[in-house]
Amino acid sequence: MEMVFPGSSQLRKIETTQPAGCKVKVRKMPGIDESLPFYPLRIAVLTISDTRILETDTSGAMLAERLQSAGHSLVDRNIVKDEIDDIREQLSAWLANPAIEIILTTGGTGFSPRDNTPEAVKPLLKREMDGFSVAFHQKSLQSVGVATMQSRAFAGQAGDAFIFCVPGSTGACRDAWDGLLELEFDSRHKPCSIAGALPRLRDVCA
């Protein structure tokens, strides 16, 4: 019997033998199951910056373009100053809107005196998603090396919605979306996706 395992750059194969009559359970690799329906998520994008305006907000624009190209709905997009009160005011308004299921923020996650995103957002969370930070840093390590340690990217659940906070550079937003959030937000992804944790889709995407 031949079994296939994922390697770092290609699939590697090993030969195994099983006793006669022994049933082997084949576990599917994680990925998109094209036979399942796609359910668009309702997402808002918040850029946190003291200097950017809509015309110069390349990071927010990238996230907005990526999520819409993937088939999701951009419910709202805004830019606020890197002030704790301003950030919380916008997020609280969005969290009170049942039409918004996911919030993406970009900016304010570093260690400069004006980087206040974690301090503003974390008190709003009832549970943190530690795995997102781990996955993001693993991906970012390939792009910026050990400089990824200076990013405080994080995510968590606030009410029934989820907030994902990534750095302000377009490269960091690309790292967060491509191969991470794009799969996490796809309801067809197995063994699970964020869709299964949303009240609207819990029964159909569990």
N, C-alpha and C positions, 0 to 999 in steps of 0.2 A: 504494500500500500504506500502511496506517495502522499506526503503532507507538505503544505506550503506555508512558510512563515515569512513575515515581512523583515527585510534587512534594511540597512541604512540607505542603500542606493538602488538595490534591486531585490527581487524575490529570490530566496534561497530554498532549496529543497532537500529533504532528508527522507531516507527510506525507513519505514517502520514495519513491523510485522505484528499481527494480531492473531490470537487463537481463533480457530474455526468457530463460527457462530457468534463471535463477539461483535456487537454493534458499536460503531464508532460515531460519535456525535460530532458533526462538523460545525464549528462556530463561525458565523459570518464575520468578516472584517467590518469595522465601522466605516460608514460612508452613506451616500445618498441612495435611497431606494426609489428608483424611478417609477416603480409601480404604485407608489403612494401619492395622494393628492398634495399639492402645495397650498399652504395657507399663508397669505401675506400677513405680516405683522405690522402694527401701527406704531411708528417710531417718530420721535422728536430729536432734533440735534441742537445742542447748545455749545457755542464757542465761548470760552472764558478768556478774555484778553483785555488789556488796557489800551491797546493800540489798533486792533483790527476793526475794520468795517466790513460790510457785506461784500464789497467789491474786492477786498484784499484777503478775505477769509478763505484761503485755499484749502485748509484742513477741513473746515465745516463743509465746504463745497464738495470735497472728495467723499466724505462720509455720506452726504445727501445723494450724490450721484451713484455711489456704490450700492446703497440700500435700494434705491429706486430701480437700478439696472437689475438687481436681484429679484425684483417683483414685489417689494414691500412698499408700504404707503408712508410718505413723508407728511406727517400731520402738521408739524410746525418746525420752525428753525429760528434761532435768535442768537444774539451776541450780548453778553453782559460783561461789565468790568469785573476784575478779579477782587471782588469784595464779598466777604462772607454773606452779608445780608442780601446783596443783589443776587447772588447765586441761589441762595435758599428761597428767595421770593419767587424766582422763575421756576425752580424745580417744584416747589409746593403747589404752584398754580397748575403745572402739568400733571403732578400726581393726583390732583383733585379732578382731573379730566379723565373719565373712564375710556375715552377714545384713544388715549395714549397708553401703550403697553410697555414700550421700551424707550429709555432715554439714553442717548449717547452724548457725553460731554468730551470736549477736547480742549486741553490747556490747563495750566495751573497745577500740574502734578509734580513739579520739580522741587527744588530746595532754595529758590530765590526768595527774598523777603515778601514778594508779591504773589507767591504760589500758595493759594488758599483752598484749592478744590477739595482735598481730603478733609480738611477741617470743616468746610461748609457742608459737605455731602454726608459724611459718615454718621453724624447724629440722626440723619433722616432714615438710615437703614435699620431694618429689624434683623437682617441676616446678611453676612458678607459671603461672597463667592470667592473663596481663597484660590480656587483652581484657575480663575481667569488671570490673576496676577502671575501665577506660576507659568501658565502657558504663554502669556504675553512676553515675559522676560526671556523665556526659552527662544521664542521667535525673534525678539529684538536683539538678542545676543549675537545672532548671525548678521544683523545689519549694522549695529553700532558698537559691538563688542562690550567690554565691561562698563561702558558708559550707561548701559541699561540700568545699572544699580542706582543711578541717580533719578530714576523715574519711580513715582509712587502710584502707578496705574493700579486700579482696583475696580471691583464691581460688587453689587449686592442687590438685595430685594428691599423695596420700600413699598409697603402696602402690598398690592397685588402686582405692581410694576417692577421692572428691573432697571437699574442704572449702571452703565458702563462708563468709566472715566479713564480716558487715555491722554497721553501727552499732546502738546499743541503742534508738533511738526507734522508735515504731510507724510513723511516717511514713517513716523510712529503710527499714524492713522492707517496707513497702508498695511503695516505689520499687524495691527489689531484686526483689520477687516479680512484681509486675504488669508484664507485658510483657517481662520479662527472664528470671528463673529459671523462670517458668511455661512459657515457650517452650523454654528450654534443656533442661528436664527432660522435655519431651513427646517421646516416641519417634517421633511422626508428623511432627515438624518437619523440614522440608527447607530447605536442602541437608544439614543434619546436626543432631544433638542430642547431649547428653552420654551418652545411652543407648548410642550406638555406640562409646563409649570404655570401657564397662564390660564385663568379661569375660563376664558372663552373657548380654549382649545384643549382643556385638560382631558375631556372624555374621548376626544378623537385622536389625540397625539400621545397618549400615555405610553 
